[in-house]
């Protein structure tokens, strides 16, 4: 594997953070789970791409609205406003990480069980539209 040990730990923390965020939403916006998920996600992101690149990613001019929404959502969750905070944070996540969705979809399509489902003719156009994948009309 091409990842260092620190980056492997970062991938684990990021995955755990996404899991706790999902669990926080499923348990009707539990503040503790959402806060824990946010902390793990940010810690994992810092370990995967490094301090400088993380700061550069969040401080880019074209991503500043997403950064403000993401951080404001985290602050609202920590101030016990989980529903409002998660909605604002989700808007920030979409603005920050929306460019990566096409890469994620193409990776999921290469997996054994999920790939054929995402590539089916009934689901593929919707997934492509949501991920921003451009398909030629031919």
Residue pairs with C-beta under 8 A, 6 or more apart in sequence:
1 8
3 11
6 47
7 47
7 48
9 44
9 47
10 43
10 44
10 45
10 46
10 47
10 48
10 49
11 44
11 48
12 44
13 40
13 41
13 43
13 44
13 47
14 40
14 41
14 44
14 45
14 48
15 44
16 37
16 40
16 44
17 36
17 37
17 38
17 39
17 40
17 41
17 42
17 43
17 44
18 37
18 41
19 37
20 33
20 34
20 36
20 37
20 40
21 33
21 34
21 37
21 38
21 41
22 37
23 30
23 33
23 37
24 30
24 31
24 32
24 33
24 34
24 36
24 37
24 82
24 86
25 34
25 86
27 33
29 82
29 83
29 86
30 82
31 77
31 80
31 82
34 77
34 82
34 85
34 86
35 74
35 77
35 78
38 74
38 77
38 89
45 54
46 54
49 57
57 63
57 96
58 67
58 70
58 96
59 67
63 95
63 96
65 92
65 95
66 91
66 92
66 93
66 94
66 95
66 96
67 92
67 96
68 92
69 88
69 89
69 91
69 92
69 95
70 89
70 92
70 93
70 95
70 96
71 92
72 85
72 88
72 89
72 92
73 85
73 86
73 87
73 88
73 89
73 90
73 91
73 92
74 85
74 89
75 85
76 82
76 84
76 85
76 88
76 89
77 85
77 86
77 89
78 85
79 85
98 132
101 130
101 131
101 132
102 131
102 132
102 133
104 131
105 118
105 127
105 128
105 131
105 133
106 133
108 114
108 115
108 118
109 115
109 118
109 119
117 123
118 124
118 127
125 135
127 133
128 135
